[in-house]
Amino acid sequence: MNCIRTCALLLYTLILPVISIAQVREVKELKTNWKFQKGPEKSAYQIDFNDSDWETVQVPHDWAIYGPFDKEIDKQTVAIIQNGEEKASEKTGRTGALPYIGEAWYRTHFDIPKLHKNQKVLLLFEGAMSEPKIFLNGEKVGEWGYGYSYFYFDITDELLSNQENTLAVHLQNRGLSSRWYPGAGLYRNVSLIIKNQESIEQWGSFITTPKISSEKASVNIKTKTHGENNSLLTTIYNSKGKEITSIASKGLNTEEFEQELFIPTPQLWSPENPYLYTAHTQLFKEEQLLDEIKTKFGIREIKYEAHKGFSLNGEVRKFKGICLHHDLGPLGAAINKSALRRQLQILKDMGVNAVRSSHNMPSLEQLELCDEMGLMFLAESFDEWAVAKVDSGYHRFFEEYAEKDIVNLVRATRNHPCIVMWSSGNEVPDQWGKEGVKRAQFLQDVFHREDPTRPVTVGMDQVKATMESGFGALLDIPGLNYRVHLYEEAYETFPQGFILGSETASTVSSRGIYKFPVEKAMMKKYDDSQSSSYDLEYCSWSNLPDDDFVLQDDKPWVIGEFVWTGFDYLGEPTPYDQAWPSRSSYFGICDLAGLPKDRYFLYKSRWNTEEETLHILPHWNWEGREGETTPVFVYTSYDSAELFVNGKSMGIQKKHEQTPQNRYRLMWMDVKYQPGTLKVIAFNENGEEAAVKEIHTAGAAQQILLETDRSSLRANGEDLAFVTVSLVDKHGNPCPTATNALSFTVQGKGSFRAVCNGDATSLELFHLPNMKLFSGKLVVLVQSSHEEGEMKLIVEGEGLQKASIRLTSTKKH
């Protein structure tokens, strides 16, 4: 496929806790007053079951994140084929060492006003981990297999109208079901949709923009409805709510409408200008309003062309992307929009323009934010097809559910302009053999049937096999996971004329930890189970960031990369999966708390072309290393710089192409440590001084420093502020090696939610209000209540002056 043109898209019906649209549609989120209990209670689905002694929780909820961490939970004797292992060995922490395995029940009660005979009710789940079985008023109304899928059931016949209804959900998480921490429970939203029988079908609207010019854009809207002889009115509004155009259509003996509208001088969606329109679609029978939805969408054009690459709105550009697992660090898998927004803003500030959901369906909130913030999206579906990676993985569901899961993924999300391609799989063992080729074709065909406007990729790690079998040739976009040495051969072999780095780098590091001597190393391990933040250590299958930079810069047919990973995640602690207590990854550009590692600034120096980058590493507190070689690296957007140690020049370094590292980093390898000051002066292309940065050897820690990502929260009981806590000496210099134990108290109209220090070996629990600093920092999460007012976070530590910070919450966001 040499060229795929896609003009597009976005749908999400606005969902608030309760929305009433002209009394024809109501969406009610079931968030509060859930009862929860682990265990296989056989009668918990019955109406009269006594759940009074169960724990009361709020959904979204992840039961496993509260711990404790335990080596025995996910201890396995296995050879990890994806890592090139041939001999089995004992592994720990692969799924986070948190208690996600087991059965559990959720129960809640809700009232539905008396339904008219022409009304119906849908029950929508946006994710339930895992294998949910749904019971209403003692009757089973449905079940699903995949824990990452969105799905819904029509529960009209089982409802008790105008009285209390009992909803019970049984979940079962099996051991050996995941390669990372999957979370547990009702970790995404659950809602009721009350509407007329004659109405717009759930996820039944599909908006595309097939023709775009500077003068006008055509908007094509296909809408599926229930009921014949109705009419459809669609009105389009700009981002400020001003009406632009409208169209009315009469349906005679059909339930499907197709409308075409035109928008003059359209604003195009892009990372630089994430402009969103709204389509207001209303279904009528004569003059009676039956149903209506509001759909946000963007106008944009994408192309994938042989030998040229990817273009957005006619501009050739590369994917500066990262991969993300679905957990949110100390929150676990429980979705939280403010946590997602912070995560995406940190990445966008680094220069990221694209996100890959790895290796499963993204949350709807994540897509909404990417639409609003201007981040392109690679929406992935599966980590397994019919051949197993883990004993209890998705292969058990593939034959029955694969098509249904893709249909729900596409229909629920295809109107999001951020989505620029689909992925049907990641490193699936089915890459080998003829059956795998057939499955790849089948899945791609389903995607094309449901959405003919976007291409499909697969993250391939068995590149030689896919060259020989035809697997890679049939894909719209051949995605290579690592295998930088095979890029040229793949480009020559595959017919598409371009290659995507669907997963790259897998460099490992621990924030603020530096190891000596400084050298490139594969699968290097140390006694403290940390990896060096000199960013020169990688895994047996992977490589360093600079190796991918070379391909991006020198090969126009390499259309971009998605780095593994933007943030550390729970589970998969390579290269320490045999070294308890490691229980989370080292791959992140940011750590589990969302604090940037040094690597963040290496990527920023290349990706963020709007801002200056000048970053020095390591820190300069090395008591006991006086006179020893302590290399200094500088990550900068400038081409050259001069380093000074206590005022003495260490010389000027300039980027050059001798090695990939020399091309993208400035490195002084022979610096001898002396306490004092490191100073760097960066020069512009004319050799003029352009920027200066200093770091200092810190003295004893004396003060607690608090910095919040936001000072005003929404008073909705779930909004979060992330407060970074660090220690400084009497001169205000950060103390980069501090490991003091601190405690946290929140007073007023908020509460302590969690804390995280980013240490992959820490067994301290996130939900308890005390934790040690790691490399001088940690992050405290403060949560709003439902009341407006002020809250105060107080942080204390032995021998330190107590510190506090004030936040406010309001309903007026």
Secondary structure as UniProt FT lines:
FT   STRAND          3..8
FT   STRAND          18..21
FT   TURN            22..24
FT   STRAND          25..29
FT   STRAND          34..38
FT   TURN            42..45
FT   TURN            47..48
FT   TURN            52..53
FT   STRAND          55..57
FT   HELIX           63..66
FT   TURN            71..73
FT   STRAND          76..78
FT   HELIX           81..83
FT   STRAND          89..91
FT   TURN            94..97
FT   STRAND          102..111
FT   TURN            117..118
FT   STRAND          119..125
FT   STRAND          133..136
FT   TURN            137..138
FT   STRAND          139..143
FT   TURN            147..148
FT   STRAND          151..154
FT   HELIX           156..158
FT   TURN            161..162
FT   STRAND          164..173
FT   TURN            175..176
FT   STRAND          190..196
FT   STRAND          200..212
FT   STRAND          216..225
FT   STRAND          231..237
FT   TURN            239..240
FT   STRAND          243..250
FT   STRAND          256..264
FT   STRAND          277..285
FT   TURN            286..287
FT   STRAND          288..297
FT   STRAND          300..305
FT   TURN            306..308
FT   STRAND          309..312
FT   TURN            313..314
FT   STRAND          315..316
FT   STRAND          319..324
FT   HELIX           329..331
FT   TURN            332..333
FT   HELIX           337..350
FT   STRAND          354..357
FT   HELIX           364..373
FT   STRAND          376..380
FT   TURN            391..392
FT   HELIX           394..396
FT   HELIX           398..413
FT   TURN            414..415
FT   TURN            417..418
FT   STRAND          419..426
FT   HELIX           429..431
FT   HELIX           434..450
FT   TURN            452..453
FT   STRAND          456..460
FT   HELIX           463..469
FT   HELIX           471..474
FT   STRAND          477..481
FT   HELIX           484..486
FT   HELIX           487..493
FT   STRAND          499..505
FT   TURN            511..512
FT   STRAND          521..522
FT   TURN            527..528
FT   TURN            533..534
FT   STRAND          537..538
FT   TURN            540..541
FT   HELIX           545..554
FT   TURN            556..557
FT   STRAND          558..564
FT   TURN            574..575
FT   TURN            577..578
FT   TURN            580..581
FT   TURN            592..593
FT   HELIX           598..607
FT   STRAND          614..617
FT   TURN            623..624
FT   TURN            626..627
FT   STRAND          632..636
FT   STRAND          640..645
FT   TURN            646..647
FT   STRAND          648..654
FT   HELIX           660..664
FT   STRAND          666..668
FT   TURN            669..670
FT   STRAND          677..683
FT   TURN            685..686
FT   STRAND          689..696
FT   STRAND          703..708
FT   STRAND          712..714
FT   TURN            715..718
FT   STRAND          720..728
FT   TURN            730..731
FT   TURN            736..737
FT   STRAND          741..748
FT   STRAND          750..756
FT   TURN            760..761
FT   TURN            766..767
FT   STRAND          770..772
FT   TURN            775..776
FT   STRAND          777..784
FT   STRAND          789..797
FT   TURN            798..799
FT   STRAND          803..810
//
